[in-house]
Structures are given as structure tokens and as C-alpha cells.
């Protein structure tokens, strides 16, 4: 019963990519690092690992709660099968606040910065859906296929279980 409940929870929390008709992860979307240098999303994508993207904002209280769990997820799999990447939609005007948000939480994964409209366009291009808010998660399989997306909090254990189920 417990195994069935866990699988149902995974399905309920993550919307499977099969229903989304996602675009390729190799998008030309350009964000910036916290020093203002342009960075292409495609350049951040690992070809041999899963990629968990967390779209966040420094002013989002749920993002603040989720960030440590995602940092722990990234650390647990640093040399393993997944990588976490953050994309802040705080834009250039709040770049310092976004940087401070990451520094205060000692986040060990890479983070990019985008303007709110650009991040919403990126999400729409990737999923074919409208962006709802932060936090939002996208999960890509090795090779770039978008497999799941979810607005709202997603426990790291659910992400790990989803990836395990996709691999087996």
C-alpha cells in the first residue's frame, strides 16, 4: 500500500512531459550570471545527467523554504545522475537581492538571472503552458527531453522517486 501511495503522490505532484509536448532543451534562451555576463541555457544543460530547474524569486517565501532542499538534492547527486540549476526571475533591478538570497542559503548549484517576462517566455517555449509563479520546477532527462513540470513546492524525495521511476 505504501508503494502504491508513493507512486500516486509522484504522479499527482509532477505533471508528466508526455502530456506537454515540450520543446527541446537546447533553446537559444539567454540569461545572465550574477555578474551580468550572458549565459545560454543550452550551455548549462548536462547531456549525460538529469537536470532539475528551479525557477525562483528572492521575494518568494515558498522559494526560500524550497531552496535548501534543492541544494541538498544537488549535493547528494553532485557526482551522480542529476544536476540542479536555478533561474531567478528577479531581473537586473533585483540582481543584488537575488545574489544575496543565494549567498545567505549557501546554495551550491548554479543560478541564472532573467527578466520576469523572459523567464515566463522561456517556460512557455519549453512547456507550451503559461507560467504560473514561483517556485516552478522543470525536470529534463539526459539528452534534453522535458519529462515533468510543476508549479509550487516539490520535495526533493519526490523528484528522486520520479527520476528513479523514469529510469526503471
C-alpha positions as CSV (number, residue, x, y, z in Angstrom):
1,X,0.0,0.0,0.0
2,X,2.8,2.4,0.9
3,X,4.5,1.9,-2.5
4,X,1.2,2.5,-4.3
5,X,0.6,5.7,-2.3
6,X,4.1,6.9,-3.1
7,X,3.7,6.4,-6.8
8,X,0.3,8.1,-6.8
9,X,1.9,11.1,-4.9
10,X,4.6,11.3,-7.5
11,X,2.1,11.3,-10.3
12,X,-0.1,13.8,-8.6
13,X,2.8,16.2,-7.9
14,X,4.6,16.1,-11.2
15,X,2.8,16.6,-14.5
16,X,4.4,14.2,-16.9
17,X,6.0,15.5,-20.0
18,X,4.0,13.2,-22.2
19,X,1.0,15.4,-21.9
20,X,3.0,18.6,-22.5
21,X,4.6,18.2,-26.0
22,X,7.7,20.0,-24.8
23,X,10.3,21.7,-26.9
24,X,13.9,20.7,-26.9
25,X,16.0,21.8,-24.0
26,X,18.6,23.1,-26.5
27,X,17.0,26.5,-26.5
28,X,18.7,29.7,-27.5
29,X,17.3,31.5,-24.4
30,X,20.0,33.7,-22.9
31,X,20.0,34.7,-19.3
32,X,22.9,36.1,-17.3
33,X,25.0,35.2,-14.3
34,X,25.1,37.3,-11.2
35,X,27.9,39.3,-12.7
36,X,25.8,40.3,-15.6
37,X,27.6,38.1,-18.2
38,X,25.3,36.4,-20.7
39,X,24.8,32.7,-20.3
40,X,22.9,30.4,-22.7
41,X,20.5,27.9,-21.1
42,X,21.7,25.3,-23.6
43,X,25.3,25.8,-22.3
44,X,24.2,24.9,-18.8
45,X,22.5,21.7,-19.8
46,X,24.3,18.4,-19.0
47,X,24.0,15.9,-21.8
48,X,24.6,12.8,-19.6
49,X,22.6,13.7,-16.5
50,X,19.1,14.7,-15.4
51,X,18.6,18.4,-15.0
52,X,16.2,19.8,-12.4
53,X,15.5,23.5,-13.0
54,X,14.0,25.6,-10.2
55,X,12.5,28.9,-11.2
56,X,12.5,31.2,-8.2
57,X,12.4,34.7,-6.8
58,X,14.1,36.3,-3.9
59,X,10.8,37.6,-2.6
60,X,9.0,34.2,-2.7
61,X,8.6,32.7,0.8
62,X,8.0,29.2,-0.6
63,X,11.2,29.5,-2.7
64,X,13.1,30.3,0.5
65,X,11.8,27.1,2.1
66,X,12.5,25.0,-1.1
67,X,16.0,26.3,-1.8
68,X,17.8,24.3,0.9
69,X,16.1,21.1,-0.1
70,X,17.1,21.6,-3.7
71,X,20.7,22.5,-2.6
72,X,20.8,19.2,-0.6
73,X,19.4,17.3,-3.6
74,X,22.2,18.8,-5.8
75,X,24.9,17.9,-3.3
76,X,23.6,14.3,-2.9
77,X,24.0,13.8,-6.6
78,X,26.9,16.1,-7.4
79,X,28.8,13.3,-9.0
80,X,25.8,11.2,-9.8
81,X,22.8,11.3,-12.1
82,X,21.4,14.8,-11.7
83,X,22.2,18.5,-11.5
84,X,20.1,21.3,-10.2
85,X,20.0,24.7,-11.9
86,X,18.2,27.8,-10.6
87,X,16.7,30.5,-12.7
88,X,15.8,33.7,-10.8
89,X,13.2,35.9,-12.4
90,X,14.2,38.9,-10.4
91,X,15.8,40.7,-13.3
92,X,18.6,43.2,-13.4
93,X,16.8,45.6,-11.0
94,X,16.9,43.0,-8.2
95,X,20.1,41.2,-9.1
96,X,21.7,42.1,-5.8
97,X,18.8,40.8,-3.8
98,X,18.8,37.5,-5.8
99,X,22.5,37.1,-5.3
100,X,22.1,37.7,-1.5
101,X,19.3,35.2,-1.4
102,X,21.6,32.5,-2.9
103,X,24.6,33.5,-0.7
104,X,22.6,33.5,2.6
105,X,21.5,30.0,1.9
106,X,24.9,28.8,0.7
107,X,23.4,27.3,-2.4
108,X,26.0,25.1,-4.2
109,X,24.3,24.9,-7.6
110,X,24.5,27.3,-10.5
111,X,21.9,30.0,-10.8
112,X,21.0,32.3,-13.7
113,X,19.2,35.6,-13.7
114,X,16.4,36.6,-16.1
115,X,13.9,39.3,-16.5
116,X,10.4,38.2,-15.5
117,X,9.0,38.3,-19.0
118,X,11.9,36.4,-20.4
119,X,11.6,33.7,-17.8
120,X,7.9,33.4,-18.5
121,X,8.6,33.2,-22.2
122,X,11.3,30.5,-21.6
123,X,8.8,28.5,-19.6
124,X,6.1,28.8,-22.3
125,X,8.6,27.8,-25.0
126,X,9.7,24.8,-23.1
127,X,6.3,23.5,-22.0
128,X,3.6,25.1,-24.2
129,X,1.9,26.3,-21.0
130,X,1.6,29.7,-19.3
131,X,3.9,30.4,-16.4
132,X,2.0,30.4,-13.1
133,X,4.6,31.6,-10.5
134,X,7.4,30.7,-8.2
135,X,8.7,28.2,-7.4
136,X,8.3,26.2,-10.6
137,X,10.2,23.1,-11.4
138,X,11.2,21.6,-14.8
139,X,12.8,18.1,-15.0
140,X,14.8,17.1,-18.1
141,X,16.1,13.7,-18.9
142,X,19.6,13.2,-20.1
143,X,19.7,14.3,-23.7
144,X,17.3,17.1,-23.2
145,X,13.7,15.8,-23.2
146,X,11.4,17.6,-20.8
147,X,9.8,15.0,-18.6
148,X,7.9,16.9,-16.0
149,X,6.9,20.4,-14.7
150,X,5.3,21.6,-11.5
151,X,4.3,24.9,-10.1
152,X,4.7,25.0,-6.4
153,X,6.8,23.2,-3.8
154,X,8.2,19.7,-4.8
155,X,10.0,17.8,-2.1
156,X,13.4,16.5,-3.3
157,X,12.4,12.9,-2.4
158,X,9.6,13.2,-4.9
159,X,12.0,14.3,-7.6
160,X,14.3,11.5,-6.8
161,X,11.5,8.9,-6.9
162,X,10.2,10.4,-10.2
163,X,13.6,10.1,-11.8
164,X,14.0,6.5,-10.4
165,X,10.6,5.6,-11.9
166,X,11.6,7.1,-15.3
167,X,14.8,5.1,-15.3
168,X,13.2,1.7,-14.4
